[in-house]
Structures are given as C-alpha cells and as structure tokens.
Amino acid sequence: MIAFYIATFAACETANYAPPATISMARSTSLAKQHVDLAKLERGRTLFVHRCIECHTLPPIWKYSREDWPKIVNDMSHRASLKPVERDAIVAYVLAVGATER
C-alpha cells in the first residue's frame, strides 16, 4: 500500500514538472532550426526525470528562464555524470517545454 502512494505521488510530480515530449515541441520554430527531433526530446525528458531526481526533487521548468537553463544543466552535469550529448538533450527538452508553457 505504501508503494502505491509513493508511486502515485511521484507520478504526479513527474507529470507536473516533466510533461511528455510531443511532436509539436519538436516542430517549434527555434528547435526545428537546431535539428531537435522528438527522440532527442524524449531522451532529454527521461534523463531529466531520472538523473535530476537522484539528488533533488524535480525543479519546475517555469521557475527558471531560457537563459538560465543551459547554465544550470551544465553546472549539474558533472555531478550527474552526464555526457555532452545527454546534457544537450536535457537542455533541448527543458527549453521545448518552457516554450510551450509560456
């Protein structure tokens, strides 16, 4: 029963702070110019959810600006043992979500 409640609340937080990647996110003008596809956004979301939560709760994407996110992810990438391609996927995902929420 306890596991059910933990899973339920964790899923709520994930849905609130890490919405699923969509094709419309990938097709956004700024991302299309950077050749960001749906697979990269999905990978970025997976990494954001699983790697970031190892050390802290997921930060609300809307809490930080577009300019702040690349620096935040870059600063945390060493601690999370992220490869550059993984870091880039997280940044692409976070910026895509931020663009759709504004």
JOGI-V947257 format. One record per residue. N is the residue number from 1. RES is the residue in one small letter. SS is DSSP state (a for helix, b for strand, c for the rest). PHI is phi in radians with two decimals (NA if undefined). Layout:
# JOGI-V947257
n = <N & N>
res = <RES & RES>
ss = <SS & SS>
phi = <PHI & PHI>
This chain:
# JOGI-V947257
n = <1 & 2 & 3 & 4 & 5 & 6 & 7 & 8 & 9 & 10 & 11 & 12 & 13 & 14 & 15 & 16 & 17 & 18 & 19 & 20 & 21 & 22 & 23 & 24 & 25 & 26 & 27 & 28 & 29 & 30 & 31 & 32 & 33 & 34 & 35 & 36 & 37 & 38 & 39 & 40 & 41 & 42 & 43 & 44 & 45 & 46 & 47 & 48 & 49 & 50 & 51 & 52 & 53 & 54 & 55 & 56 & 57 & 58 & 59 & 60 & 61 & 62 & 63 & 64 & 65 & 66 & 67 & 68 & 69 & 70 & 71 & 72 & 73 & 74 & 75 & 76 & 77 & 78 & 79 & 80 & 81 & 82 & 83 & 84 & 85 & 86 & 87 & 88 & 89 & 90 & 91 & 92 & 93 & 94 & 95 & 96 & 97 & 98 & 99 & 100 & 101 & 102>
res = <m & i & a & f & y & i & a & t & f & a & a & c & e & t & a & n & y & a & p & p & a & t & i & s & m & a & r & s & t & s & l & a & k & q & h & v & d & l & a & k & l & e & r & g & r & t & l & f & v & h & r & c & i & e & c & h & t & l & p & p & i & w & k & y & s & r & e & d & w & p & k & i & v & n & d & m & s & h & r & a & s & l & k & p & v & e & r & d & a & i & v & a & y & v & l & a & v & g & a & t & e & r>
ss = <c & a & a & a & a & a & a & a & a & a & a & a & a & a & a & a & a & c & c & c & c & c & a & a & a & a & c & c & a & a & a & a & a & c & c & c & c & a & a & a & a & a & a & a & a & a & a & a & a & a & a & a & c & c & c & c & c & c & c & c & a & a & a & c & c & a & a & a & a & a & a & a & a & a & a & a & a & c & c & c & c & c & c & a & a & a & a & a & a & a & a & a & a & a & a & a & a & a & a & a & a & c>
phi = <NA & -1.10 & -1.05 & -1.06 & -1.14 & -1.10 & -1.11 & -1.12 & -1.22 & -1.14 & -1.14 & -1.10 & -1.11 & -1.08 & -1.14 & -1.22 & -1.77 & -2.49 & -1.10 & -1.05 & -1.25 & -2.21 & -1.11 & -1.16 & -1.11 & -1.16 & -1.51 & -1.01 & -0.94 & -1.16 & -1.32 & -1.06 & -1.16 & -1.63 & 1.04 & -1.66 & -1.87 & -1.04 & -1.06 & -1.15 & -1.14 & -1.12 & -1.11 & -1.08 & -1.13 & -1.03 & -1.13 & -1.01 & -1.20 & -1.48 & -1.47 & -1.16 & -1.28 & -1.11 & -1.96 & -2.77 & -1.18 & -1.18 & -1.35 & -1.12 & -1.06 & -1.24 & -1.22 & -2.07 & -1.42 & -1.01 & -1.28 & -1.31 & -1.01 & -1.03 & -1.17 & -1.04 & -1.12 & -1.08 & -1.11 & -1.54 & -1.09 & -1.16 & -1.09 & -1.55 & 0.94 & -1.56 & -1.37 & -0.95 & -1.16 & -1.24 & -1.03 & -1.09 & -1.16 & -1.13 & -1.06 & -1.04 & -1.09 & -1.09 & -1.18 & -1.13 & -1.12 & -1.02 & -1.20 & -1.46 & -1.58 & -1.73>
